[in-house]
Amino acid sequence: MTTTVLPDFTAQRSRFLAAVARNGGTVTRYDHPLTGPAGEALSTDVAVLGRADAPRVMLIISGTHGVEGYYGSDSQIAWLDALEGQALPDDVAVVLVHLLNPWGSAHLRRVNEDNADLNRNFIDFAAGAPENATYRELHAIYTCRDVNGPERAAADAMLAEQCAVRGWSGVKQIVEAGQYQFADGIFFGGSRASWSHLTLKQIIANHLQHAERIISFDLHTGAGAWGHPMLLAIAERPYPALDEAQQIFGEWLTVLITGAGRDSETGVTATATGYLSQFLLDNLPDTQLIQLVVECGTYAGDEMHRRVRDDHWLHLYGEPASEQGRQLKWQLFEGFNPQDADWQALVAFRTRQIFQRGWAALLAAR
């Protein structure tokens, strides 16, 4: 396999900061304690355009799942370019959280430095983590010690057997629901609030707590139909601003209420707990908050599962800096950010449409 040049965290961050500077925005840097694969400094950057205390805010978050952050960052940069030269109303601001999981973005992982999926990590750990007892039966599939040898063949056979019994959707509901018992397992939710979890709490206090009205977009890839950016509202229960969200976006919006035993045809897992979107709702109770998720479809679910499994093996037992490691890294990155010109054009166009409609509604709100 011939690899293409892997994306670079520092170069992506520099592009983002340059776009913020062109718009006269301010940046607050939240430094991560670890470094990237080449020893580079890592951070989450929060850019603010307009008054820092503006009561109406458009919030865009990239990189909750690190490797997905390159699409998210590109979308933030494109939105900055679209706003360039426009004068913002005095009571409206744009807040861009750039690469919330900087370690995952730099190391080209979906998860963070603790092998934790951030969209399973936004729970109240003091209240106890959810139990996913059935995952225990499947854990061995994700800890085999080779990527293409006899152990992997046995693990693949075990996965196929489980799919024959439960169906792929049944296996997906169990595995992707998240689990908190096996730190070396897949879709691990973490054993504590992660650096990104705590940092987002700071960001809410420093940049969002004052706002009366927020429309928020958390940017993702990897689930759904090829090249289609789905617009989702994901929450554990209905909330007041949902009616307004549906008025703004109409049939474009899909509401996904999560919980045990729930299912969804979107490709996004409804059984999972710890979504960032619910965390925003819980931590901004006095804000009229429309929290939305943009999820851009790439390859079929079983193919994406294979690529995530391979990356999981690489960080358990392999050498990410090796040629094999670089090939698997490219495979994971390309899975979440397909290097197909039409895919890139479609998701860029539709994402900007979504932003524009939300922006128009925010400007019109009084």
Residue, then its C-alpha position, 0 to 999 in steps of 0.5 A: m500500500t502506498t500512503t499519502v502524506l499524513p495530515d499535520f496538527t501544527a500545520q492545521r492549527s496554523r491555518f486556523l489561527a491565520a483565518v481567525a487573525r484575518n477576521g480580527g478574532t481573539v484566541t484563548r489557548y488551552d495547553h494539553p499536557l502531552t505532545g504530538p508524535a513529533g514532540e509538537a505542542l498540543s492545544t485546544d484553541v478557542a477563537v471569539l469573533g465579536r464581543a466576548d460578552a455578546p448575548r447571542v452566540m454561534l458555537i462550532i466545535s471540531g475534533t471531539h473525535g480527534v481524527e475527525g477534526y480535520y474535516g471540522s477544522d476545515s469547516q471552521i476555516a471555511w466559515l471564517d472565510a465566509l464571514e471575512g469582511q462582515a461586521l457582526p452585530d454588537d450583540v452577536a459573537v462566533v465562538l470556535v472551539h478548535l480541536l477539542n481532542p488535540w492529542g487524538s487529532a495529532h496522533l490520528r486517533r478517534v479516541n484521546e490519550d486515555n483510549a477514551d471516546l470523548n462522546r462516551n466520556f461526558i458523564d458524571f463519574a461521581a454518580g458511577a459509570p453505566e454498566n455494559a455487561t454484554y460487552r464483556e462477551l465481545h471484548a476478546i475480539y478487540t484485544c487480539r495480538d495480531v492485525n492479520g494473523p491467526e489471532r485476528a482470524a479467530a477474532d474475525a470468526m468470533l465477530a462473524e458468529q456474533c453478527a450471525v446471532r445478533g445481526w450487525s446492528g445488534v453487535k453495534q448497539i452493544v459495542e458502540a454503546g460504550q463501556y467503562q470496565f476495560a481500558d484496553g477495550i474499544f469505545f472505552g468511556g474512560s475511568r474519569a473526566s478526561w482533559s478534554h472534558l475538564t477543558l470544555k467545562q472551562i470553556i463553558a465557564n469562560h466563553l459561553q456561560h453568559a450567553e442568553r441564546i446559543i446555536s451550537f454545531d459539533l462536527h463529526t464524520g464516519a456515520g451515515a450515507w456517503g457524502h451526506p452531512m446529516l443534521l442531528a439533535i442528540a439528547e437524552r430527553p426532549y428539551p425546550a429549544l428542539d421546537e425552534a430547531q425544527q422550525i429552523f431546519g424542518e425536514w433536514l433535522t433528525v432528533l435522536i433521543t438516546g438511551a438503553g434499548r434505543d435504536s437509530e437508522t442514522g448510523v449514530t449509536a442511540t444506546a451510547t451515553g456521555y455525548l457532548s451534546q447532552f453535556l452542553l445542555d446540562n451545563l448551560p441550563d439557563t441558556q436557550l441552547i439549540q445543540l446540533v451535530v453534523e455527521c458526514g457519512t463515509y464508508a459502510g459501518d462494518e468497513m469503518h469498524r474494521r478501520v477503527r479495530d486496526d487502529h486500536w490494535l496498532h496502539l495496543y501492540g503495534e508501532p505507529a511510527s513504522e511503515q505499517g503504522r503509517q499505512l494504518k493511520w492513513q487508512l483511518f484518516e481516509g476513512f473519516n476524511p475520504q480523499d475523494a474530490d466529490w465527497q470533499a465538495l459535497v460535505a463542504f457545501r452542505t456544512r456551509q448551508i447548515f451554518q448559514r441557515g443557523w446563522a440567519a436564524l441567530l441574527a433574526a432572533r430577538 
